[in-house]
Amino acid sequence: MHHRSRRPKALGIGMTVALSLALAAPAALAEPAADPDPVPGLVAGQDTATPQLVTGLAEPAPGSPAPAALAYLAAHPDRYRIDPGELTEIAAERTADGRHTVRFQQHHGGIPVLGAQYLVHLTGDGAEQRVESVGGKYFTGLTAPTTPGVPAAILRDVALGSLKDPRARAGATAEDRGPVVLPGGTGRLAQHFTVYGTDPATGGRLVREVYVDATVGVIALAHDARAPYTAGGTTRAEAGATAEPATGTAPDAFGRSAKVNIGHLPDGSYQLTDLTRRATIATYDAAGRDYNDFNGGIPADILPARSAGPDFPAATGSTGATDAHLNAAIVYDFYRDRLGREGLDGKAGPIVSVVNVTSDGEPFPNAFWNGKQMVYGGGPEYQPFSVALDVAGHEMTHAVIEHTAALANLGQSGAMDEALADYFGNAIEVTARGLSMSDPKAALLGESLCRTGTPEACANRRLDGHRSTVNDYLGAGAGLDGGGVHLNSTIFSGALWDIRGSLDPLTADRLVYRALADYLTPLDDFVAGRDAVLAAGRALKLNRAQLRSVAAAFDAHGIRAGWQNRLGVDSRPLLRDVSSPVAPVAADGRWVMSDNDPGTKKPAALYTGSTTSPDTPTRLSPDDGRVHGWAATDGRSAVWLAIGPDAQGKWGMEVLTRSLSGGPVRSLFHSAAQQPGEVQISGNDIAFQVTDSATGRTRVQLSHDGAPAVELPLPDGHTLSGLTLKDATLGWSESWTAGQDLVFAPTVYSIPTGKVTAQYVADAPNGGSRPVAQSTLLAGGRLLWVEVPGDRTERSSIRSGALDGSGVTDVLSGTSPYAPPRSTISITASDRAVTYGVLGSKPAGGWSNAALPKLWQIPITGGTPERLSCNRGGQYLPAADQGTRVIWLDATAGRTDLVVRNRPVGSC
């Protein structure tokens, strides 16, 4: 439900994502007509020669549906470019009007391709059967290896390393889900893990789906899991196996008596088990157990809610059990009677609900589908969450989506997942309660949950807010709400709700369900969702006027091909749709960054280009099958890391350097057990950190004028971070333990003299903790750093120290109204200006584009900060070039672009 941000969520995935799930909207290939057909006839696929959608067909395909569909695709190789041998049937559905939809999963070398599903829609039977449309995702040109090149133990360790916070990693586990091929270009073999950790803030479970490149051993893709669950366990639907159907009464959460279908047990008692439908409906009382106890199914000691007689006691209502039981039946009936679907899984599988859960002994005001059952909590300010039929319908629709389109929980596909759950949750409630579409509460989600206040104030979302892509799309990075899966959902659900208002509601429900079950595939974006609904409309024989009204609803919400191009930006793109967004670097008019090869999508390579004029990026790193990235540059040369098997097949990490103008690639360091990082370059000097995997000891290596790297001395017990290098000077933040204190000291080291020339140790305030110094940078003949106060109520400062230790000044004081909150700042600097990014936290009024991370710039000598850019989306990972010019990763357009501005815009 994600009500008031209390739904258990997986760890944010940060910026390391190697697969763009919000694919750019494809253009329809059909020529426009004077009265254009609103249904696209042919939509080209992206990153594949196979079309994404073909409609308006009537071609023979006699025989049993699945073999006939395969034979049809094989008979048209030039049109579809599909190898039927790579397809495996995963679902075949027959609709009430006699149509068949066969859904296939693509495999490469026997390994499933992530999100690659292709569908064939047939009408008629036997010799009269014909194909009326096809579509989905099938990726041509895959040549990825099918055998891992990295040991399984290393792949698992890399997956666990996706949890960056040590508290999250404590006790973390990684469940191996098997190999998968990530699509795009030649493909990428990955090992899929579900990683379970601990939320440091709440103590609850964090869950991430992590895909580790199996040839080089780095994270290729990671995203939030929908809910915390593990494989195995039981739904305990067998609880009804020994019971006989019966009826009784039970009070709801408001004390009103309701008739309930129950089970009569051999011992004479009764339980909340509805045996009157093909799908068993069972409702369990957790009795205050933690919601995490139900991740693997129903514990053996938890039973369905019970009563000595057929009339259940008041506690059955106050815990929310009665409402959960009744609402599960309503959801089942809606899908069966209205849409022809037998249960959440389409196979009359059991529907299990668990009520009265807590979180670490505290109230749990939330509801979610955990992959096996519904889980409901409540709280002092809220009713039991099972009270809200729209919430129950929303969450159970996630189960329907899992068993149909299986939309990825990231970016636009994840937002459509939420949108479809919003739509059906509200449609179920409106239908069951007999509300009209014009009722003020019809478009509200979760409006009945609060014990006080108005429905409008209580509602978590509303579907009649008229949000559109151009005006309202939140350009969230992948680390925030999975790229905006909740933040942007009502753009799409609003269009669907408008369709329900313009068509007959039954027609609209069948239309949206047909799109979900028969046309959508896991990686679809908003425009593909529009195409799916329109194609479903043609299959349902909607007339031209109805199809135009459907298209008009999507138009009104800005969901049409090319909508990203209508968003105004004040930056200039350097590289569009970055698929492996790690931090860029820049100096002297050149940028350097790693990205997947735009043509082949091979493992990430290092590229360079100009920050001042558009040009084609030049590849710096060799094409050796390894991942290259994590670079530094001085504008003339670059230094970076390469990870993966070397020419002899031995896995390891290597430090490489090369001139930006070309020439040989030179190796400075290679090891399988020692982990290099934080590489830096300035003229003839190259420095990097090395961490021993066994001991955790970190040291600095320095290479001067091409000589082999040597280790710099560091006192015993001391460690460092934030390595920086400029003009024969090194800087870092050194830390050590002094008594009960952890001391941080920004440190300056002169390479020519081989001595520390400055070390700034901040004193602890009275009775407080010492401040933390981080993000050290050498610029403008000074050492800069971010100082995070030990007092959690204060804000961070940007400080500047002389290289000879003669004094410290504030570039931006923590008392300034522009000072960023503690621990939420990243900085970059040229010799003239400091640019910092405010990462921020969720504001009291909820997320908006204005509240997303933004960049500010201030003179290096101090002054008043100015906004660098007025781009409305998230602005991440800035890198200073010359003067006031800065490059950064920008998420405004629903994708990640590398962009540049020459000077701050001032105010917005």
Order of alpha helices (4+ residues) and beta strands (2+ residues): beta-beta-beta-alpha-alpha-beta-beta-beta-beta-alpha-alpha-beta-beta-beta-beta-beta-beta-beta-beta-beta-beta-alpha-alpha-beta-beta-beta-beta-beta-alpha-alpha-beta-alpha-beta-alpha-alpha-alpha-alpha-alpha-alpha-beta-beta-beta-beta-beta-beta-beta-beta-beta-beta-beta-beta-beta-beta-beta-beta-beta-beta-beta-beta-beta-beta-beta-beta-beta-beta-beta-beta
